[in-house]
């Protein structure tokens, strides 16, 4: 991996303005580097999808039933197997 790739990809964990399309310097680099372009586009799409999600509160009774069922199933999975 090139030093310039390391520089830009290392910035992904920082306060990098990827949501706004990256930086002009990175966009110029990504225009020449397919690996960085793919990573930039994938991260940008992930951020877009995350921001487009909305959550709806489920009724308390349904939440309780779901959590009870999930906890019961989880307990079943934790039990040691006695068969072959």
Secondary structure, DSSP 8 states (H G I E B T S, - for coil): --HHHHHHHHGGGSS--GGGT--HHHHHHHHH-HHHHHHHHHHHHHHHHHHH-------HHHHHHHHHHHHHHHHHHHS-----
